Amino acid sequence: MSHSESTNTPTHHTIKKGTISLYPNPATDYFQVSGIEDTASIVISDLYCRVLIKKQIVGDENISVSSLRNGVYIAKITSASGIIERKLVKQ
């Protein structure tokens, strides 16, 4: 690659801890994401990185987890502000 060529590498920013929260956590039937400005996407994965729920959210929105088995999951939230991952416990 010559110096005049540029790469289109995406830039990901990490959202500061404390700006986005999931509650209740542990969750039973649903949880809510707070601290989202505008829209974001959320992906709920198991510990084997299998995507179980993928959804667009707007503001503080309830997300159903009633279809998930009890256990520990990873919630990855992507917004214009960046990306954050949180542990989510389903009871």
N, CA, C and O atoms as a MOPAC input file, in Angstrom:
PM7 MOZYME 1SCF
protein

 N      0.85800 1    -1.16900 1     0.00000 1
 C      0.00000 1     0.00000 1     0.00000 1
 C      0.90100 1     1.22700 1     0.00000 1
 O      1.85000 1     1.31200 1     0.77900 1
 N      0.60100 1     2.16300 1    -0.86800 1
 C      1.40900 1     3.37400 1    -0.93400 1
 C      0.95400 1     4.36600 1     0.12700 1
 O     -0.11000 1     4.20800 1     0.72500 1
 N      1.76000 1     5.37500 1     0.34900 1
 C      1.43100 1     6.39100 1     1.34900 1
 C      0.19600 1     7.20000 1     0.97800 1
 O     -0.45800 1     7.77100 1     1.85100 1
 N     -0.13000 1     7.25400 1    -0.31500 1
 C     -1.28200 1     8.05300 1    -0.73000 1
 C     -2.60400 1     7.31400 1    -0.52000 1
 O     -3.66900 1     7.93000 1    -0.54400 1
 N     -2.53700 1     5.97800 1    -0.31200 1
 C     -3.75300 1     5.21400 1    -0.08000 1
 C     -4.15700 1     5.31700 1     1.38800 1
 O     -3.30700 1     5.38100 1     2.27600 1
 N     -5.43400 1     5.33000 1     1.62300 1
 C     -5.90400 1     5.34400 1     3.00600 1
 C     -6.75100 1     4.11100 1     3.26000 1
 O     -7.35400 1     3.55500 1     2.34300 1
 N     -6.78800 1     3.70000 1     4.49100 1
 C     -7.62600 1     2.55500 1     4.84800 1
 C     -8.89900 1     3.06300 1     5.48100 1
 O     -8.89900 1     4.09700 1     6.15000 1
 N     -9.95700 1     2.35800 1     5.27700 1
 C    -11.24800 1     2.70700 1     5.87200 1
 C    -11.47000 1     1.85100 1     7.10200 1
 O    -12.33900 1     0.97900 1     7.11200 1
 N    -10.70000 1     2.09300 1     8.11600 1
 C    -10.82000 1     1.35600 1     9.36400 1
 C    -11.82300 1     2.06100 1    10.26100 1
 O    -11.64300 1     3.23600 1    10.57900 1
 N    -12.89200 1     1.35500 1    10.68100 1
 C    -13.87000 1     2.01600 1    11.54500 1
 C    -13.25400 1     2.36500 1    12.89100 1
 O    -12.40400 1     1.64000 1    13.41000 1
 N    -13.68500 1     3.45800 1    13.43300 1
 C    -13.22200 1     3.88000 1    14.74600 1
 C    -14.33900 1     3.63900 1    15.74300 1
 O    -15.46600 1     4.09200 1    15.54000 1
 N    -14.03200 1     2.92800 1    16.81900 1
 C    -15.01700 1     2.64200 1    17.85600 1
 C    -14.60600 1     3.36900 1    19.13000 1
 O    -13.45500 1     3.28400 1    19.55800 1
 N    -15.52600 1     4.06300 1    19.71700 1
 C    -15.28000 1     4.74600 1    20.97600 1
 C    -16.00400 1     3.99600 1    22.07400 1
 O    -17.11200 1     3.50300 1    21.86200 1
 N    -15.40500 1     3.90400 1    23.22400 1
 C    -16.04200 1     3.26900 1    24.36200 1
 C    -16.81100 1     4.32600 1    25.14000 1
 O    -16.28200 1     5.39500 1    25.44400 1
 N    -18.05400 1     4.02000 1    25.45700 1
 C    -18.88300 1     4.92400 1    26.24900 1
 C    -18.39700 1     4.86000 1    27.68700 1
 O    -18.07100 1     3.78300 1    28.18600 1
 N    -18.34600 1     5.99500 1    28.35100 1
 C    -17.87900 1     6.03400 1    29.74000 1
 C    -18.78900 1     5.21000 1    30.64000 1
 O    -20.01300 1     5.24300 1    30.50900 1
 N    -18.17200 1     4.47200 1    31.55500 1
 C    -18.95600 1     3.69300 1    32.52400 1
 C    -19.81500 1     4.64100 1    33.34600 1
 O    -19.39000 1     5.74700 1    33.68000 1
 N    -21.00900 1     4.20700 1    33.66700 1
 C    -21.89900 1     5.02600 1    34.48100 1
 C    -22.86500 1     5.86000 1    33.66600 1
 O    -23.85600 1     6.35400 1    34.20400 1
 N    -22.59900 1     6.02800 1    32.37500 1
 C    -23.51000 1     6.83400 1    31.57300 1
 C    -24.70700 1     6.02400 1    31.09700 1
 O    -25.78100 1     6.58200 1    30.87100 1
 N    -24.53600 1     4.72200 1    30.94300 1
 C    -25.62300 1     3.83600 1    30.51800 1
 C    -25.76600 1     2.73200 1    31.54700 1
 O    -24.77800 1     2.13100 1    31.96900 1
 N    -27.01200 1     2.46600 1    31.95000 1
 C    -27.22600 1     1.40100 1    32.92800 1
 C    -28.38200 1     0.51200 1    32.50100 1
 O    -29.27300 1     0.92700 1    31.76100 1
 N    -28.34100 1    -0.72800 1    32.99100 1
 C    -29.39800 1    -1.71800 1    32.76000 1
 C    -30.05500 1    -1.98500 1    34.10600 1
 O    -29.37300 1    -2.22500 1    35.10300 1
 N    -31.38100 1    -1.94200 1    34.12900 1
 C    -32.07900 1    -2.25700 1    35.38000 1
 C    -33.47600 1    -2.75500 1    35.06600 1
 O    -34.02400 1    -2.35900 1    34.03700 1
 N    -34.08400 1    -3.59200 1    35.88100 1
 C    -33.43100 1    -4.25200 1    37.01600 1
 C    -32.40900 1    -5.26900 1    36.50900 1
 O    -32.56600 1    -5.83300 1    35.42700 1
 N    -31.40400 1    -5.48600 1    37.27100 1
 C    -30.36500 1    -6.44700 1    36.92600 1
 C    -29.91600 1    -7.10600 1    38.21900 1
 O    -29.14700 1    -6.49600 1    38.96200 1
 N    -30.35300 1    -8.31100 1    38.52400 1
 C    -30.92500 1    -9.31800 1    37.65400 1
 C    -32.34500 1    -8.96900 1    37.17800 1
 O    -33.11800 1    -8.31600 1    37.87800 1
 N    -32.65100 1    -9.43100 1    35.96400 1
 C    -33.95700 1    -9.20400 1    35.35400 1
 C    -34.75300 1   -10.50700 1    35.36600 1
 O    -34.18500 1   -11.59800 1    35.40200 1
 N    -36.07900 1   -10.37100 1    35.33500 1
 C    -36.92800 1   -11.56000 1    35.23700 1
 C    -37.59600 1   -11.62200 1    33.86900 1
 O    -37.31000 1   -12.53000 1    33.08900 1
 N    -38.47900 1   -10.67600 1    33.56200 1
 C    -39.17500 1   -10.67600 1    32.27900 1
 C    -38.66600 1    -9.60800 1    31.31900 1
 O    -38.73700 1    -9.77500 1    30.10200 1
 N    -38.15700 1    -8.52200 1    31.86500 1
 C    -37.67100 1    -7.42200 1    31.02400 1
 C    -36.61800 1    -6.63200 1    31.79300 1
 O    -36.47700 1    -6.76800 1    33.00800 1
 N    -35.88700 1    -5.80900 1    31.05700 1
 C    -35.01100 1    -4.82700 1    31.68500 1
 C    -35.10100 1    -3.55100 1    30.87900 1
 O    -35.62400 1    -3.54500 1    29.76400 1
 N    -34.60000 1    -2.49000 1    31.43500 1
 C    -34.63300 1    -1.19900 1    30.77200 1
 C    -33.21100 1    -0.67400 1    30.65500 1
 O    -32.38700 1    -0.85900 1    31.55000 1
 N    -32.94300 1    -0.01900 1    29.54000 1
 C    -31.66300 1     0.63800 1    29.32400 1
 C    -31.88900 1     2.11400 1    29.56400 1
 O    -32.77400 1     2.71000 1    28.95000 1
 N    -31.10100 1     2.71900 1    30.45100 1
 C    -31.23400 1     4.15700 1    30.66900 1
 C    -29.93800 1     4.84300 1    30.27600 1
 O    -28.86100 1     4.24900 1    30.32900 1
 N    -30.05800 1     6.08600 1    29.88600 1
 C    -28.89500 1     6.87400 1    29.50200 1
 C    -28.64400 1     6.92600 1    28.01700 1
 O    -27.62300 1     7.45600 1    27.58000 1
 N    -29.57500 1     6.37400 1    27.21600 1
 C    -29.42700 1     6.40700 1    25.76200 1
 C    -29.95800 1     7.73800 1    25.25100 1
 O    -31.08500 1     8.12700 1    25.55800 1
 N    -29.15100 1     8.42000 1    24.48300 1
 C    -29.60600 1     9.62900 1    23.80700 1
 C    -29.90100 1     9.23800 1    22.36900 1
 O    -29.07900 1     8.58400 1    21.72800 1
 N    -31.04300 1     9.62000 1    21.85900 1
 C    -31.46700 1     9.26600 1    20.49700 1
 C    -31.68000 1     7.76000 1    20.37300 1
 O    -32.41200 1     7.16800 1    21.16600 1
 N    -31.04300 1     7.13900 1    19.38100 1
 C    -31.24900 1     5.71400 1    19.14100 1
 C    -29.95500 1     4.94100 1    19.36000 1
 O    -28.86000 1     5.50200 1    19.34000 1
 N    -30.11400 1     3.64400 1    19.56800 1
 C    -28.96900 1     2.75500 1    19.74100 1
 C    -29.39900 1     1.35500 1    19.32400 1
 O    -30.59000 1     1.08400 1    19.16900 1
 N    -28.44300 1     0.48600 1    19.14700 1
 C    -28.76500 1    -0.92200 1    18.91700 1
 C    -28.24500 1    -1.70700 1    20.11600 1
 O    -27.21300 1    -1.37600 1    20.70000 1
 N    -28.98100 1    -2.75000 1    20.46400 1
 C    -28.56400 1    -3.60900 1    21.57200 1
 C    -28.52800 1    -5.04200 1    21.07400 1
 O    -29.42000 1    -5.49400 1    20.35500 1
 N    -27.49300 1    -5.73700 1    21.46600 1
 C    -27.33600 1    -7.14800 1    21.12900 1
 C    -27.12600 1    -7.89600 1    22.44200 1
 O    -26.21300 1    -7.58400 1    23.20700 1
 N    -27.97900 1    -8.88500 1    22.69400 1
 C    -27.84500 1    -9.74000 1    23.87000 1
 C    -27.25900 1   -11.06200 1    23.38900 1
 O    -27.83100 1   -11.73400 1    22.53100 1
 N    -26.11000 1   -11.42400 1    23.95400 1
 C    -25.41700 1   -12.65200 1    23.56900 1
 C    -25.19900 1   -13.51800 1    24.79400 1
 O    -25.13400 1   -13.02600 1    25.92000 1
 N    -25.08600 1   -14.82900 1    24.55200 1
 C    -24.71200 1   -15.70500 1    25.65400 1
 C    -23.19400 1   -15.68500 1    25.79300 1
 O    -22.51300 1   -14.98200 1    25.04600 1
 N    -22.66800 1   -16.43600 1    26.72600 1
 C    -21.22800 1   -16.41400 1    26.98000 1
 C    -20.42500 1   -17.11600 1    25.89600 1
 O    -19.19400 1   -17.09700 1    25.92400 1
 N    -21.12200 1   -17.74500 1    24.92800 1
 C    -20.47000 1   -18.35800 1    23.76400 1
 C    -20.55200 1   -17.43800 1    22.55100 1
 O    -20.25800 1   -17.84700 1    21.42800 1
 N    -20.95600 1   -16.18200 1    22.79300 1
 C    -21.06000 1   -15.13800 1    21.76100 1
 C    -22.15500 1   -15.41700 1    20.73100 1
 O    -22.11200 1   -14.87600 1    19.62600 1
 N    -23.12700 1   -16.24900 1    21.07600 1
 C    -24.27000 1   -16.47600 1    20.18500 1
 C    -25.27200 1   -15.34800 1    20.40800 1
 O    -25.68900 1   -15.09500 1    21.53900 1
 N    -25.65300 1   -14.67500 1    19.33100 1
 C    -26.60300 1   -13.56500 1    19.42300 1
 C    -28.00300 1   -14.13000 1    19.63600 1
 O    -28.48100 1   -14.94200 1    18.84300 1
 N    -28.65800 1   -13.69400 1    20.71800 1
 C    -29.99000 1   -14.18500 1    21.06500 1
 C    -31.06100 1   -13.12700 1    20.83800 1
 O    -32.18800 1   -13.45800 1    20.47100 1
 N    -30.72500 1   -11.86900 1    21.04900 1
 C    -31.66000 1   -10.76000 1    20.82900 1
 C    -30.87200 1    -9.64000 1    20.16600 1
 O    -29.76000 1    -9.31800 1    20.58700 1
 N    -31.45000 1    -9.05100 1    19.13100 1
 C    -30.84300 1    -7.90100 1    18.46600 1
 C    -31.97500 1    -6.92600 1    18.17600 1
 O    -32.98500 1    -7.29700 1    17.57800 1
 N    -31.80400 1    -5.67900 1    18.59900 1
 C    -32.92600 1    -4.74800 1    18.53200 1
 C    -32.43600 1    -3.31200 1    18.48800 1
 O    -31.40000 1    -2.98500 1    19.06700 1
 N    -33.18000 1    -2.45300 1    17.80000 1
 C    -32.95900 1    -1.00700 1    17.82200 1
 C    -33.77500 1    -0.45000 1    18.98100 1
 O    -34.92700 1    -0.84300 1    19.17000 1
 N    -33.19700 1     0.45300 1    19.75600 1
 C    -33.92300 1     1.04400 1    20.87100 1
 C    -33.84900 1     2.55600 1    20.78000 1
 O    -32.91100 1     3.12600 1    20.22300 1
 N    -34.87000 1     3.18800 1    21.34700 1
 C    -34.94400 1     4.65000 1    21.37800 1
 C    -35.14300 1     5.07000 1    22.82100 1
 O    -36.12500 1     4.67600 1    23.45100 1
 N    -34.23500 1     5.85600 1    23.35000 1
 C    -34.37300 1     6.34200 1    24.72500 1
 C    -34.43000 1     5.21300 1    25.73400 1
 O    -33.86100 1     4.14200 1    25.51700 1
 N    -35.11400 1     5.45600 1    26.83000 1
 C    -35.25000 1     4.45900 1    27.89900 1
 C    -36.36900 1     3.50000 1    27.53200 1
 O    -37.54400 1     3.80200 1    27.73800 1
 N    -36.01100 1     2.36600 1    26.99700 1
 C    -36.99700 1     1.42600 1    26.46700 1
 C    -36.89900 1     0.08700 1    27.19400 1
 O    -35.80100 1    -0.36100 1    27.52500 1
 N    -38.05500 1    -0.56100 1    27.44700 1
 C    -38.08400 1    -1.89200 1    28.04200 1
 C    -37.73500 1    -2.93600 1    26.98700 1
 O    -38.19600 1    -2.86700 1    25.84800 1
 N    -36.91800 1    -3.89900 1    27.38500 1
 C    -36.51700 1    -4.98000 1    26.48200 1
 C    -36.87900 1    -6.29900 1    27.14800 1
 O    -36.43900 1    -6.58800 1    28.26000 1
 N    -37.68100 1    -7.09100 1    26.45900 1
 C    -38.14400 1    -8.36400 1    26.99900 1
 C    -37.02800 1    -9.40900 1    26.95500 1
 O    -36.34800 1    -9.57400 1    25.94200 1
 N    -36.85700 1   -10.10600 1    28.07300 1
 C    -35.92600 1   -11.23400 1    28.14100 1
 C    -36.65500 1   -12.49200 1    28.61400 1
 O    -36.02900 1   -13.45400 1    29.05900 1
 N    -37.99300 1   -12.47000 1    28.51200 1
 C    -38.78900 1   -13.60800 1    28.99200 1
 C    -38.49300 1   -14.88100 1    28.20500 1
 O    -38.72200 1   -15.97800 1    28.71200 1
 N    -37.98900 1   -14.75900 1    26.97600 1
 C    -37.68400 1   -15.94000 1    26.16700 1
 C    -36.32800 1   -16.55300 1    26.51200 1
 O    -36.01400 1   -17.65000 1    26.04800 1
 N    -35.51900 1   -15.86200 1    27.32000 1
 C    -34.19300 1   -16.36700 1    27.66300 1
 C    -34.25200 1   -17.26600 1    28.88800 1
 O    -35.08400 1   -17.07100 1    29.77400 1
 N    -33.36500 1   -18.24900 1    28.93000 1
 C    -33.22400 1   -19.09200 1    30.11200 1
 C    -32.50900 1   -18.30900 1    31.19700 1
 O    -31.82100 1   -17.33100 1    30.90500 1
 N    -32.66300 1   -18.72500 1    32.43400 1
 C    -31.93000 1   -18.09500 1    33.52600 1
 C    -30.43500 1   -18.27100 1    33.29300 1
 O    -29.97700 1   -19.35000 1    32.91700 1
 N    -29.68000 1   -17.19600 1    33.52200 1
 C    -28.23800 1   -17.27400 1    33.31700 1
 C    -27.62300 1   -15.90100 1    33.16400 1
 O    -28.25400 1   -14.88200 1    33.44100 1
 N    -26.37700 1   -15.89400 1    32.71600 1
 C    -25.61500 1   -14.66500 1    32.54000 1
 C    -25.45100 1   -14.39900 1    31.04600 1
 O    -25.13900 1   -15.30400 1    30.27200 1
 N    -25.66300 1   -13.16400 1    30.65900 1
 C    -25.58500 1   -12.74100 1    29.26500 1
 C    -24.75500 1   -11.46400 1    29.15600 1
 O    -24.48000 1   -10.80200 1    30.15700 1
 N    -24.36500 1   -11.13100 1    27.94200 1
 C    -23.65200 1    -9.89100 1    27.66600 1
 C    -24.56000 1    -9.01100 1    26.81700 1
 O    -25.05900 1    -9.43900 1    25.77500 1
 N    -24.77100 1    -7.77400 1    27.27200 1
 C    -25.54000 1    -6.78300 1    26.52300 1
 C    -24.55500 1    -5.79900 1    25.91000 1
 O    -23.83100 1    -5.11200 1    26.63100 1
 N    -24.52400 1    -5.72900 1    24.59500 1
 C    -23.64200 1    -4.79900 1    23.88800 1
 C    -24.51100 1    -3.70200 1    23.28700 1
 O    -25.39000 1    -3.96700 1    22.46700 1
 N    -24.25300 1    -2.47500 1    23.70500 1
 C    -25.05100 1    -1.33700 1    23.25900 1
 C    -24.16900 1    -0.45100 1    22.39300 1
 O    -23.09000 1    -0.03000 1    22.81100 1
 N    -24.64100 1    -0.17100 1    21.17700 1
 C    -23.90200 1     0.65800 1    20.23700 1
 C    -24.74100 1     1.88000 1    19.91300 1
 O    -25.88500 1     1.75800 1    19.47600 1
 N    -24.17300 1     3.05900 1    20.12700 1
 C    -24.87100 1     4.30200 1    19.81400 1
 C    -23.88600 1     5.24500 1    19.13000 1
 O    -22.72500 1     4.89700 1    18.91500 1
 N    -24.35800 1     6.43000 1    18.79500 1
 C    -23.48500 1     7.43000 1    18.18800 1
 C    -22.35200 1     7.81000 1    19.14100 1
 O    -21.28900 1     8.25000 1    18.70100 1
 N    -22.57900 1     7.64100 1    20.44200 1
 C    -21.56500 1     7.97100 1    21.45100 1
 C    -20.47600 1     6.92200 1    21.55500 1
 O    -19.38700 1     7.21200 1    22.05000 1
 N    -20.75000 1     5.69900 1    21.09400 1
 C    -19.76800 1     4.62800 1    21.16800 1
 C    -20.39100 1     3.28900 1    21.49400 1
 O    -21.57100 1     3.05400 1    21.23500 1
 N    -19.58500 1     2.41800 1    22.06400 1
 C    -19.97800 1     1.03900 1    22.35400 1
 C    -19.71800 1     0.74900 1    23.82900 1
 O    -18.70200 1     1.16400 1    24.38700 1
 N    -20.65200 1     0.03000 1    24.44800 1
 C    -20.45800 1    -0.39300 1    25.83200 1
 C    -21.01400 1    -1.80200 1    25.98600 1
 O    -22.00800 1    -2.15700 1    25.35400 1
 N    -20.37300 1    -2.59400 1    26.82100 1
 C    -20.85100 1    -3.93600 1    27.13800 1
 C    -21.12000 1    -4.01500 1    28.62300 1
 O    -20.35200 1    -3.50600 1    29.44000 1
 N    -22.22700 1    -4.66500 1    28.96200 1
 C    -22.61900 1    -4.85500 1    30.35200 1
 C    -23.02900 1    -6.30800 1    30.56000 1
 O    -23.55800 1    -6.95700 1    29.65800 1
 N    -22.77300 1    -6.80400 1    31.77100 1
 C    -23.25200 1    -8.14000 1    32.14300 1
 C    -24.72500 1    -8.02100 1    32.50700 1
 O    -25.11800 1    -7.09600 1    33.21800 1
 N    -25.53400 1    -8.94400 1    32.02600 1
 C    -26.95600 1    -8.98400 1    32.33300 1
 C    -27.27400 1   -10.36400 1    32.90600 1
 O    -26.93400 1   -11.38400 1    32.30700 1
 N    -27.92000 1   -10.38800 1    34.05500 1
 C    -28.29800 1   -11.64600 1    34.69400 1
 C    -29.79700 1   -11.82200 1    34.53200 1
 O    -30.56700 1   -10.91600 1    34.85200 1
 N    -30.22100 1   -12.98900 1    34.03400 1
 C    -31.64200 1   -13.32500 1    33.87900 1
 C    -31.98900 1   -14.34500 1    34.94700 1
 O    -31.34100 1   -15.38700 1    35.04700 1
 N    -33.03400 1   -14.04400 1    35.76800 1
 C    -33.48000 1   -14.98300 1    36.81100 1
 C    -34.85200 1   -15.50700 1    36.47400 1
 O    -35.40700 1   -16.31000 1    37.22400 1

